[in-house]
Amino acid sequence: MTNLEAIRSLSNAICNTFFPDTATIEIVMLNEGVIGGAETQPKDPIILKCAINLVRGYIEGSSSQNGVSTSVRSQEAINASIKHYCSMYGVDASEYGIEDLTLMNISDMW
């Protein structure tokens, strides 16, 4: 599998409503110094970064167009998917703005 194919597939795995075109993937790869036709390496964090950046751009770009990107999956589901893949790739999800929210008892503050 090439880097381009891996990024396309991983983008779709993260957000199943997204099928990035080749030119869009190529610009993201160029910015990250990734060679599209090269054979991909298992669990390459740069490939994950490219896929997450594509998904984030897709969500941001389409949110102004009636939420097309989240019509099938919610923002929370997409974030959970990003967190899952970050865990698989050994990457800290907070690098992508995905934080674990913890509930605290603040009743003593009233």
N, C-alpha and C positions, 0 to 999 in steps of 0.2 A: 504494500500500500504506500502511495506517495504521501508527502506532507500535505499537498493540496486535498487529496481524497480524505485524509485523516481529519483535517480541519472541517471540511464540509460535513462529514459524518458525525463528528463530535458536536458541531453546532446544532445539527438536527437532533441529536440525542439529548442535548440540554434543553432545547426549545423545539418541540416537535412540529411547530407551525412555521419553522424557518428553514428555507432552502436557499442558502447564499449562492449567488452566481460566481463564476470563475473570476471575473474581473474584480469583484469586491474582495474575494479571498486573496487574490494576488496583491492587492494594495496593502492589506493587513500583513501579509507575509513579507513584503518588501520593507515595511516599517519595522519589522522585527528581525530582519536579516535571515529569513527562512527561505530555502530554495524549494520551490513547489514540486519539481519533478524528482527530488531526492527521496530515497526510501526513508520512511518515518521510523523513529525509534520508539519502542514501547514506553508508555507513560512519560513522554517528553513534556515537561512543564511549559515550554514555549508554545507547543501545539495547543495545549489547554488555554494558555493566555490568549492566543489568536482567536480561538473559538469563543471564549467568553467575551472578548472585545467585539466580535461580530454580533453576538447575541445582544449585548448591551446596546450597541448602536442600533440594532433593529428595533428593540423595545423603545428606546428614546425616539427614534425617527418615526415610528408609527403611533406613538401615544398621542401625537397631535392629530392623528387621522382616525379618530373614533376607536382607539384601542385595538386595532387589528391584531397586534401581536399577542395580546392576552385574551383573545376571544375563545381560545381552546384551553389555555393554561393560565392560571392567575400569576401575578407577579410573585406571590409567595411560593407557588409551585416551581417557578423558574429559579428563584433564589435557592430553594431546597435542592433542586437539581444541580445548580452550580456548586453548592456546598458538598453534595455527594461526590461529584467528580473531582473537586479539590481534594477531598479525603482520599479518593482512589489514586490520585497523582502525587500525594504527599505534599500538597501546597496548602498554605494557610488561607482559608476563605476570606479572612478579614482584609487581605490584600485587594480584594474585589468588592469591598464594602458589605460583605455578608457577615453579620455579627450574630452571635448567640445572645438572645435576649433572656435575661433572668428576671423573674418576678421577685420583688422584695416585699417584706412586710413593713409598710411605712405607717402603720396605724399609730405608732408612738409619736409621730411627727405632727399630729393634729392637735 
